[in-house]
Amino acid sequence: MATALPAPPDYAGAHLRHVMTSAAAALGVEGFENRLGVPESSIAVVVMVDGLGDENLARHTGHARFLASAWRSGRSARTLDVGAPATTAVSLTSLGTGLTPGETGMLGYDLYAPHLGRVVNMLSGWPDDLDPSSWQPHPTVLQRAQSAGAEVLTVSRPQFRSSQLTRASLSGGEFRGAERIEHRFAAAADWIGGHRKSGGTRRGPATPLLVYLYVDELDRTGHREGTASPRWREYLEGLNAAAERFSMQLAQRFGERATVLLTADHGMVDVPHAAGIDVAEREDLLGGVEHTAGDPRMMYLHTLPHADPGQIADLWRRALGESAWVLTRQEAVDAGWFGPVNDTALPRIGNVIIAARDDIAFFDTRRSGPGVREMVGQHGSLTELERKVPLLELTGRTFDPATPV
């Protein structure tokens, strides 16, 4: 291959899939391992900020001084890998199950469903004939923690209460919905306060409380306007203020009984409009290709039965040069991009994979429609900007330095 491949995600070490399981273990919930050295507590809140990569935060620390103070600390911050592709459905499922993409079968934004013979969307386009519990059959961390005796809460937008992605990746416990960032933090604080009412006599250890809180405003705005836009920075400032207020309230009231972890599912690359490649306009590259799927920066090519994936990969390598990593499914699996891949998940990966290296993106407007070309912020590939995300402890506590990650 002309361009050396990026290292595979560090699934065994400092990886997003260990955040929720480590939080549960830090609560003392049986059946989990604290791989990331999260400080012990009886209240753990995991804040997932969609689209806030480590480098995206680094470039805007002046708009997030509270988060930046934790990010700069060697004791309260870690940098994690996410899986491949670096995209929401993949990362939220790994976070929610503690498993790799190759184990869960959640392997992209758009995926080919072999038993349906068509491509389906993993965020908002699930068809009625695709059952989330069959497509992703593994239990979630929230379900397991609840079964082990913890009280569990998800706080997100109201429309995600029973979404197919929630059912596949983050089922379990109670759900509270709120449209605004600050209202989501307030809902979490109210729920925690209701389970930790002062007064009365309590015997024995407190029931562990595990909270998952989702923030998607940065991702939505980044897609529409880019991560350098004033609107994106405005949402970052709002997140910073809400997270600071919430974390300080918990620290003041509960001290070392509470920990707040903030992480992300991927970073974002701002792609100039002219750098979008619509494969629908490149018939010279689509010979032998039956379906396209994946993400704008990690496209899957599902080939016709008679086609040779190796020849198609060579064709794309010659066309794209150093601007992308092009490899066959087997090469990607052997390289460890998806972690262990089971037989159910394998055919959901394209026979050929096109992963952007430069600031470019790939679209197939025959499938997605022309609107996708207007998006500025993109993600999916394994560049450092997309794959590296922060893990911050926000109550002033520290990760265990002896934990190897």
Long-range contacts (C-beta under 8 A, 24 or more apart in sequence): 1-317, 1-325, 1-326, 1-327, 2-317, 2-321, 2-322, 3-322, 3-324, 3-325, 3-357, 5-325, 5-327, 5-335, 6-325, 6-382, 6-383, 6-387, 8-84, 8-335, 8-336, 8-337, 9-81, 9-82, 9-83, 9-84, 9-336, 9-337, 9-339, 9-382, 9-387, 10-81, 11-81, 11-83, 11-100, 11-336, 11-339, 13-81, 13-404, 13-405, 14-78, 14-79, 14-80, 14-81, 14-391, 14-405, 15-80, 15-81, 15-82, 15-83, 15-94, 16-80, 16-81, 16-82, 16-83, 16-91, 16-94, 16-95, 16-263, 16-265, 16-389, 17-83, 17-94, 17-95, 17-97, 17-98, 17-99, 17-100, 18-98, 18-405, 19-46, 19-80, 19-95, 19-261, 19-263, 19-391, 20-46, 20-95, 20-96, 20-98, 20-141, 20-142, 20-212, 21-98, 21-141, 23-210, 23-259, 23-261, 24-141, 24-144, 24-145, 24-150, 24-208, 24-210, 26-259, 27-145, 27-150, 27-208, 27-209, 27-210, 28-205, 28-208, 29-145, 29-148, 29-149, 29-150, 29-208, 29-210, 30-148, 31-144, 31-148, 32-98, 32-141, 32-144, 32-145, 34-400, 34-403, 35-403, 35-405, 36-78, 36-391, 36-399, 36-403, 36-405, 37-399, 37-400, 37-401, 37-402, 37-403, 37-405, 38-259, 38-261, 38-393, 38-399, 38-400, 39-256, 39-259, 39-393, 39-397, 39-398, 39-399, 39-400, 40-256, 41-256, 41-257, 41-258, 41-259, 41-397, 42-205, 42-206, 42-207, 42-208, 42-209, 42-254, 42-257, 42-258, 43-192, 43-196, 43-208, 43-209, 43-211, 43-250, 43-254, 43-257, 43-258, 43-259, 44-208, 44-209, 44-210, 44-211, 44-258, 44-259, 44-261, 45-188, 45-192, 45-211, 45-213, 45-246, 45-250, 45-258, 45-259, 45-260, 45-261, 46-95, 46-210, 46-211, 46-212, 46-213, 46-261, 46-263, 47-213, 47-215, 47-243, 47-260, 47-261, 47-262, 47-263, 47-394, 48-92, 48-95, 48-212, 48-213, 48-214, 48-215, 48-263, 48-264, 48-265, 49-215, 49-218, 49-239, 49-262, 49-263, 49-264, 50-88, 50-214, 50-215, 50-216, 50-218, 50-219, 50-220, 50-264, 50-265, 50-266, 51-216, 51-218, 51-219, 51-222, 51-223, 51-227, 51-264, 51-265, 51-266, 51-267, 51-268, 51-377, 51-379, 52-218, 52-236, 52-239, 52-264, 52-267, 52-389, 52-390, 53-264, 53-266, 53-267, 53-268, 53-385, 53-386, 53-388, 53-389, 53-390, 54-79, 54-264, 54-267, 54-388, 54-389, 54-390, 55-267, 55-384, 55-385, 55-388, 56-222, 56-227, 56-267, 56-268, 56-385, 57-390, 59-227, 60-227, 60-233, 60-236, 63-233, 63-236, 63-237, 63-240, 64-236, 64-237, 64-239, 64-240, 65-240, 66-240, 66-241, 66-243, 66-244, 66-247, 66-394, 67-239, 67-240, 67-243, 67-262, 67-392, 67-394, 70-262, 70-392, 70-393, 70-394, 71-390, 71-392, 73-398, 75-398, 75-399, 75-401, 76-392, 76-393, 76-394, 76-396, 76-397, 76-398, 76-399, 77-390, 77-391, 77-392, 77-393, 78-390, 78-391, 78-399, 78-405, 79-388, 79-389, 79-390, 79-391, 80-263, 80-388, 80-389, 80-390, 80-391, 81-387, 81-388, 81-389, 82-265, 82-266, 82-386, 82-387, 82-388, 82-389, 83-338, 83-339, 84-298, 84-332, 84-337, 84-338, 84-382, 84-387, 85-109, 85-294, 85-295, 85-297, 85-298, 85-355, 85-379, 85-380, 85-381, 86-265, 86-266, 86-267, 86-297, 86-298, 86-379, 86-380, 86-381, 86-382, 86-386, 86-387, 87-265, 87-266, 87-295, 87-298, 87-379, 87-380, 88-123, 88-219, 88-265, 88-266, 89-122, 89-123, 89-165, 89-169, 91-265, 91-266, 92-165, 92-169, 92-170, 92-265, 93-136, 93-165, 93-168, 93-169, 95-141, 95-169, 95-263, 95-265, 96-140, 96-141, 96-142, 96-169, 96-170, 97-136, 97-138, 97-139, 97-140, 97-141, 97-169, 98-141, 99-138, 99-339, 100-338, 100-339, 100-340, 101-338, 101-339, 101-345, 102-333, 102-338, 102-339, 102-340, 102-341, 102-342, 102-345, 103-138, 103-339, 103-340, 103-341, 103-342, 103-345, 104-136, 104-138, 104-169, 104-345, 105-135, 105-136, 105-342, 105-344, 105-345, 105-348, 106-136, 106-168, 106-169, 107-338, 107-345, 107-348, 107-349, 108-293, 108-294, 108-295, 108-298, 108-300, 108-348, 108-380, 109-294, 109-295, 109-380, 110-293, 110-294, 110-295, 110-367, 110-368, 111-293, 111-294, 111-300, 111-348, 112-291, 112-293, 112-300, 112-302, 112-347, 112-348, 112-350, 113-348, 114-347, 114-348, 118-291, 119-291, 119-292, 119-293, 119-367, 122-165, 123-165, 124-163, 126-164, 126-165, 130-164, 132-164, 132-165, 132-167, 132-168, 133-167, 133-168, 135-168, 136-168, 136-169, 140-169, 140-170, 140-171, 140-172, 141-172, 142-170, 142-171, 142-172, 142-173, 142-210, 142-212, 143-171, 143-172, 144-172, 145-172, 145-173, 145-208, 145-210, 146-172, 146-173, 149-207, 149-208, 150-207, 150-208, 150-209, 150-210, 151-195, 151-207, 151-208, 151-209, 151-210, 152-209, 152-210, 152-211, 152-212, 153-188, 153-191, 153-209, 153-210, 153-211, 153-212, 154-211, 154-212, 154-213, 154-214, 155-184, 155-185, 155-187, 155-188, 155-191, 155-211, 155-212, 155-213, 155-214, 156-184, 156-212, 156-213, 156-214, 157-214, 157-216, 160-214, 170-212, 173-210, 181-215, 181-217, 181-235, 181-238, 181-239, 181-242, 182-238, 182-241, 182-242, 182-245, 184-213, 184-214, 184-215, 184-242, 185-213, 185-242, 185-243, 185-245, 185-246, 186-246, 188-213, 188-246, 189-246, 189-249, 189-250, 192-250, 192-258, 196-253, 196-254, 206-257, 215-239, 219-268, 219-377, 222-268, 222-270, 222-376, 222-377, 223-268, 223-375, 223-376, 223-377, 223-378, 224-375, 224-376, 224-377, 225-376, 225-377, 226-270, 226-376, 226-377, 227-268, 227-270, 227-377, 228-270, 229-376, 243-394, 244-394, 247-394, 247-395, 248-395, 250-395, 251-395, 251-396, 256-397, 258-395, 259-393, 259-395, 259-397, 260-393, 260-394, 260-395, 261-391, 261-392, 261-393, 261-394, 262-390, 262-391, 262-392, 262-394, 263-389, 263-390, 263-391, 263-392, 264-389, 264-390, 265-389, 266-379, 266-380, 266-386, 266-387, 266-389, 267-379, 267-385, 267-386, 267-387, 267-388, 267-389, 268-377, 268-378, 268-379, 268-385, 268-386, 269-297, 269-356, 269-359, 269-377, 269-378, 269-379, 269-381, 269-383, 269-385, 269-386, 270-359, 270-376, 270-377, 270-378, 271-296, 271-297, 271-359, 271-360, 271-361, 271-375, 271-376, 271-377, 271-378, 272-359, 273-373, 273-374, 273-376, 275-358, 275-359, 275-360, 275-361, 276-360, 276-361, 276-362, 276-363, 276-373, 277-360, 277-361, 277-362, 277-363, 278-363, 278-364, 278-365, 278-373, 279-362, 279-363, 279-364, 280-363, 280-364, 280-365, 280-366, 282-319, 284-319, 285-315, 285-316, 285-319, 287-312, 287-315, 288-312, 289-352, 292-350, 292-364, 292-367, 293-350, 294-350, 294-353, 294-380, 295-379, 295-380, 295-381, 296-356, 296-361, 296-362, 296-363, 296-372, 296-375, 296-378, 296-379, 296-380, 297-355, 297-356, 297-360, 297-361, 297-362, 297-378, 297-379, 297-380, 297-381, 297-386, 298-353, 298-354, 298-355, 298-356, 298-380, 298-381, 298-382, 299-350, 299-353, 299-354, 299-362, 299-364, 300-349, 300-350, 300-352, 300-353, 300-354, 301-350, 301-351, 301-352, 301-353, 301-354, 302-350, 302-351, 303-351, 303-352, 307-351, 309-351, 309-352, 312-351, 312-352, 313-352, 316-352, 316-354, 320-354, 322-357, 322-358, 323-356, 323-357, 323-358, 323-360, 324-354, 324-355, 324-356, 324-357, 324-358, 324-360, 325-353, 325-354, 325-355, 325-357, 325-381, 325-382, 326-352, 326-353, 326-354, 326-355, 327-352, 327-353, 327-355, 328-352, 328-353, 329-353, 337-382, 355-380, 355-381, 355-382, 356-380, 356-381, 356-383, 357-381, 357-383
